[in-house]
Amino acid sequence: MDNMTILLVEDNPDDELLALRALKKSSVPNQVVVVRDGQEALDYVFGTGKYQDRDVRALPKVVFLDLQLPKLNGIEVLRSIRGDERTKRIPVVLLTSSDEIQDMVDCYESGANSYINKPVDFNEFVDQVRLLGQYWLGVNRTPALY
């Protein structure tokens, strides 16, 4: 099953809009599923809650994960994804405004594939997300995730 869905986990509506715009500009023809808190992210990935009817074999191609989220933070989400045999190989990119060294260390120790600081400048943010989309969806290769 070749799924090219991007899971965007972002609670800030402005950052969500910018990320969606940037992905659209990158001409990567992927479906983007947006969830707005950590619990909803896990519900989507594992097919629980309001996503209980989702085909869980169709895992996201990549997860763009904010660190500071309601309900469960990004590190908790990352650890849950890495802790399950079915999902442990999904690429997870932290896309966060935190530049705290300890946050970065915690994310990498928990299995993050990448840690990116969200730029404050609109154009830089758009460029960064566009490049992330092109790399993780066009250049990077992953084994079958199921």
N, C-alpha and C positions, 0 to 999 in steps of 0.2 A: 504494500500500500504506500504510494508515494504522496505524502501529505506535505503541502508547502505553506501551512498556516503559520502565521506569526502570532504569538500570544504577547500582547502588550499589557503589562500590569502597571497601571499608572493612576494615581488618585487625583492628580492635579489636572483639571480640564484644559488649562492653557498648554501644558506640556503634552498632553494627549493630542490636542489639535495640531501642535507643531510636529509631533512625531508622525502623525498620520499624513500630514502634508508632505513631509520629507520623504516618507516611504512612497507616496504617490509620485513625487518628482523623480524618484530613482528608477521608475519604470520597471520595478520588480512586480510581476503580476501575481502577487500572493494575497490571499485572504488575510485580513488582520482581525483578530478577535481581541476586544478590549475588555479587561476586567479592572475593577477599581479598588480592590482590597486583597489582602493576602489570602483570606479564606476563599474568596471567589476564584482566585487563581488556582488553588488546590482543588476546588470543586470542578473547575474546567478540566484540569489535567487528569484527575482521577474519575471523572464522570459521576460526581455526587451532587447533592443539592439540586439546584435548578438545571444542572447539566446531566442529570441521571440518565437521560435518553441519548446522550451523545455516544458515538462509537469511540470507545477509549483506545481502540487500536490506531486511530488516526491522531497520533500525538503531534504537538506543534513541532515545526522544523527548528524553531528557535524561540526562546522566551527572552523578551526585553523586560527586565524586572527593576522596578524602583525599590529603593532600600527602605524609605520611610513610608509605611503603608498603615491604614487602619486594620484592626483586628489581628493580623499577623504581619510582622515585618518581613522585609525581603530575605533576611538570613534564615528565618524560620521556614519560609516558603522554599528556599533553596535547599535547606537540609531535608525537608520532606521529599522533594523531588529526587535528591541524590540518595535518599534512604530506601527507595523502592526499586526493586530489580527491573520493573517495567519502564521506569522513567529516568533512571540514573544517567543515561547517555544523552539526554536532550541538552543541547547547548543552551546555557543560561548566561546572559549578559546583564550585569548590573549597570543600570543607567540611572545615575544618582547625582544629587547636588552635594552630597557629603564628600569632603576631601580629608576626612579623618583617617589617619593611618590605621588605627585599630579597626575601623569599619572595613577597610581594604583587606587587612590581614584576616579578619573573621570571614569575609566573603571567599577569599581564595582558599582558606583552610576548610571551608564548607563545600568547596567544589565548583566555585564560579569559573566560567571559561574566560571571562573578561570583566574588567571593572572600568567603567567610563564615567568621567565627570561631565554632567550636563553644563555646557557653556551658558553664560548669562546672555550673550549676544544671540539674537534671533537667527541671523544667517549662519553663524557657526554651529548652532544647534541643528539646523536643517541639514547642513553639510555633514555633520557628524552622523546623524541618523541615516542619511542617504548612504554614506559609506558603510555603516554597519549592516544595513540591509543588503547592499551589494556583496559584501564579504560573506556574511553568514548564510545567505541564500543563493549566491551565485558561485562563489569561489570555494568556500569550505565544503568538505565532504564528511558525512557521518555514516556509520554503519546503520543497517536497518534498526529501528528503535522498538520493534516488537518481536 
